Amino acid sequence: MTFGEQPAYLRVAGDLRRKIVDGSLPPHTRLPSQARIREEYGVSDTVALEARKVLMAEGLVEGRSGSGTYVRERSEPRRIARSGYRPADGATPFRQEQADGSARGTWESRSEQTEAGRETADRLGIKPGERVMRTQYVYRDAGEAMMLSTSWEPLALTGRTPVMLPEEGPLRGMGVVARMAAIDVVVDNVTEEVGARPGVAEELLALGGVPGHAVIVIRRTFFASGLAVETADIVVPADRYQVSYHLPVR
C-alpha cells in the first residue's frame, strides 16, 4: 500500500514487475530496452534506468554482458527447517536430514583459533580478546551453496578437550548439545534471533547471489545454566530459501 503519488520510476517498475509476476514477461525474456521503456511509458532515460535498477535489486531481472537485461527464472523458495526437536543420535539437524539416501546435501568446514571481537565476546559473555574456536561452514544442496555458518566457542570451556575442534575427533559432526554433554556441560537453552539485510560481497559470492540481494541471518546462541557455550551466525539467501520453525508446546 502506498500513499500519495508514486515517483515515476516506481510506477514503471511496478508495471514491469506485474508483467513478470503474471507471466506476460516469462523467464529468460529480454526486458524491454531503455529506449522502449522511455517510449512506452513516456518517461526520461533516467527514469527508465532507475526502474530497471529497482527490478534488478529485487532479483527479478539480471544483466547479461553484451546482451541486455533478462527476466530471471523464479523458483518456489525451498525450506530450511529449524526445530526444537533434539535428534536422538546427537547429529545436527542438517546432518540428520541428509541421512536419507535421496538427500543430496554436502558440507565443508574450516576451524581456527582466534581472538573474540567485541560483538562475539558480548554474545559469549567473555572479554574481548579471549581465545575462541571459530568454525566456518558452507552447506550445499546438489552442489549449490544454500547456507553459510560461522560459529564461535570459548576455548576456556572446550580447549584441550576431545570436542575442541567441532569437525574432528570422536564427536565430529555431532551437534553442540551432544558435544558439550561429552565434557559434562548440559545445554538447556538456545536463542535464535532472525533478521534480514543485504548480503555482503563475500557472502553473495559464496552463495551464488547477485550484488544487492538480501540474506536471512539467524544469530544462534546455546546456553548451559545461563553460560553461553556457542554462538553462531547462519546466513541463508532470502530469494531461494525460507526458514521454517517447528517448536514443541510445553
C-alpha positions in Angstrom: 0.0 0.0 0.0 1.3 3.5 -0.9 0.1 7.0 0.0 0.4 10.0 -2.4 1.7 9.9 -5.9 4.5 7.4 -6.7 7.7 8.6 -8.3 7.7 7.8 -12.0 10.4 5.2 -11.7 8.5 3.2 -9.1 5.3 3.4 -11.3 7.3 1.9 -14.3 9.0 -0.7 -12.1 5.6 -1.7 -10.6 4.1 -2.3 -14.0 7.0 -4.3 -15.3 7.0 -6.3 -12.0 3.3 -7.1 -12.6 4.1 -8.4 -16.1 6.9 -10.6 -14.7 4.7 -12.0 -11.9 1.7 -12.7 -14.1 3.8 -14.3 -16.9 3.5 -11.6 -19.5 7.3 -11.4 -19.3 8.2 -15.0 -18.7 11.7 -16.2 -17.5 14.6 -15.7 -19.9 12.6 -13.0 -21.8 14.6 -9.9 -22.6 13.4 -6.9 -20.6 12.3 -4.0 -22.9 15.2 -1.8 -23.7 15.7 1.6 -22.0 14.6 3.3 -25.2 11.5 1.1 -25.4 10.6 1.8 -21.8 11.1 5.5 -22.4 8.7 5.5 -25.3 6.1 3.2 -23.9 5.8 4.9 -20.6 6.6 8.5 -21.7 9.4 8.9 -19.2 13.0 10.1 -19.4 16.1 7.9 -19.8 16.9 8.5 -16.2 13.5 7.2 -15.0 13.8 4.1 -17.3 17.2 3.3 -16.0 16.1 3.7 -12.3 13.1 1.4 -13.0 15.4 -1.3 -14.3 17.7 -0.9 -11.3 14.7 -1.5 -9.0 13.9 -4.8 -10.7 17.5 -5.8 -10.7 17.8 -5.1 -6.9 14.7 -7.1 -6.3 16.2 -10.1 -8.1 13.6 -10.2 -10.8 15.9 -9.5 -13.7 19.6 -10.0 -14.4 22.1 -8.3 -16.7 24.0 -10.4 -19.2 27.2 -8.9 -20.5 26.9 -7.7 -24.1 23.3 -9.0 -24.4 20.9 -7.0 -22.2 18.7 -7.5 -19.2 16.6 -10.7 -18.9 13.8 -11.9 -16.6 15.3 -14.3 -14.0 13.7 -17.7 -13.5 11.9 -17.7 -10.2 11.6 -21.0 -8.2 9.5 -21.7 -5.2 11.6 -21.0 -2.0 12.9 -24.2 -0.5 12.5 -24.8 3.2 15.3 -24.9 5.8 13.9 -26.4 9.0 14.7 -25.1 12.4 13.3 -27.3 15.1 13.1 -27.7 18.9 13.4 -31.5 18.4 16.6 -32.9 19.6 17.9 -35.8 17.4 18.4 -39.0 19.4 21.8 -39.7 17.8 23.1 -36.2 18.6 23.6 -35.2 15.0 23.0 -31.7 13.8 19.6 -31.1 12.1 21.3 -30.7 8.7 23.2 -34.0 9.0 20.1 -35.8 10.2 18.1 -34.6 7.1 21.0 -35.7 4.8 21.0 -39.2 6.3 18.2 -40.0 3.9 19.7 -41.8 0.9 17.8 -39.5 -1.5 19.3 -36.3 0.0 22.0 -34.5 -1.9 23.5 -32.3 0.8 27.2 -31.9 1.5 29.1 -29.5 3.7 32.7 -28.4 4.2 34.2 -26.6 7.2 37.3 -24.9 8.5 38.3 -24.3 12.1 40.9 -21.9 13.6 41.7 -20.4 16.9 41.3 -16.6 17.0 40.6 -13.8 19.4 37.0 -12.8 20.2 35.9 -9.5 18.8 33.7 -7.2 20.8 30.4 -8.4 19.4 31.4 -12.1 19.7 32.7 -11.6 23.2 29.4 -9.9 24.2 27.4 -12.7 22.9 29.5 -15.3 24.7 29.8 -13.3 27.9 33.6 -13.2 27.8 36.1 -10.4 27.4 37.2 -9.1 24.0 40.5 -10.8 23.0 39.8 -14.1 24.8 40.6 -17.1 22.6 37.8 -18.8 20.8 37.5 -21.6 18.2 35.9 -20.2 15.0 34.4 -22.7 12.6 33.2 -21.7 9.2 30.8 -23.9 7.2 29.4 -24.0 3.7 26.3 -26.2 3.2 25.4 -27.3 -0.3 22.3 -28.9 -1.8 23.1 -30.8 -5.0 26.3 -28.8 -5.3 24.6 -25.4 -4.9 25.6 -23.4 -1.8 22.5 -23.0 0.3 23.7 -21.8 3.7 26.8 -20.3 5.4 27.5 -20.6 9.1 30.2 -19.2 11.3 30.3 -20.4 14.9 32.5 -19.4 17.9 33.1 -21.5 21.0 35.1 -20.2 24.1 38.4 -22.1 24.4 38.3 -21.6 28.1 35.5 -24.2 28.0 36.5 -26.5 25.2 40.2 -26.1 25.0 42.3 -29.3 25.5 39.2 -31.4 25.4 38.1 -34.0 22.8 35.5 -31.6 21.4 37.8 -28.6 20.9 37.5 -29.0 17.1 33.9 -29.4 16.1 34.6 -31.4 13.0 37.5 -33.5 14.3 37.8 -36.2 17.0 35.5 -38.8 18.3 32.4 -36.5 18.2 33.0 -34.8 14.9 29.8 -33.8 13.2 27.7 -34.0 16.3 25.6 -31.1 17.4 26.5 -28.7 20.1 24.3 -30.4 22.7 25.9 -33.8 22.2 29.4 -32.4 22.1 29.0 -30.3 25.2 27.4 -33.3 27.1 30.7 -35.2 26.4 32.5 -32.7 28.6 29.8 -32.7 31.2 28.2 -29.4 30.1 24.4 -29.7 29.9 22.9 -27.4 27.3 19.4 -26.4 28.4 18.6 -23.3 26.3 19.0 -21.8 22.8 18.1 -18.5 21.4 17.7 -17.6 17.8 17.3 -14.0 16.5 16.2 -13.8 12.9 16.7 -10.8 10.7 17.4 -9.8 7.1 19.9 -7.5 5.5 21.7 -7.0 2.1 24.3 -9.7 1.7 28.0 -8.6 1.8 30.1 -9.3 -1.3 31.9 -12.3 0.1 28.7 -14.0 1.3 26.9 -13.5 -2.1 30.0 -14.7 -4.0 29.9 -17.9 -1.9 26.1 -18.3 -2.2 26.0 -17.5 -5.9 23.8 -14.5 -5.4 23.6 -11.1 -7.1 25.0 -8.0 -5.5 22.3 -6.2 -3.5 20.4 -9.4 -2.8 19.0 -9.9 0.7 20.0 -12.7 3.1 18.3 -14.1 6.1 20.6 -14.0 9.2 20.0 -16.3 12.2 22.0 -15.4 15.3 22.0 -18.5 17.4 23.4 -18.9 20.9 23.4 -22.1 23.1 23.4 -21.8 26.9 24.1 -24.1 29.8 22.7 -22.8 33.0 23.0 -19.3 31.7 26.5 -19.7 30.4 26.9 -19.2 26.6 28.8 -22.2 25.2 28.5 -21.4 21.4 27.2 -18.6 19.3 26.8 -18.6 15.5 25.7 -16.6 12.5 23.8 -18.6 9.9 23.3 -16.9 6.6 20.7 -18.0 4.0 19.9 -16.5 0.6 16.4 -15.0 1.0 15.4 -15.3 -2.6 15.9 -19.1 -2.7 15.0 -20.3 0.8 12.6 -19.7 3.7 13.3 -20.6 7.3 10.6 -22.8 8.9 10.3 -23.3 12.7 8.6 -26.3 14.3 8.7 -25.8 18.1 7.2 -28.0 20.8 4.5 -26.6 23.0 5.2 -27.3 26.7 
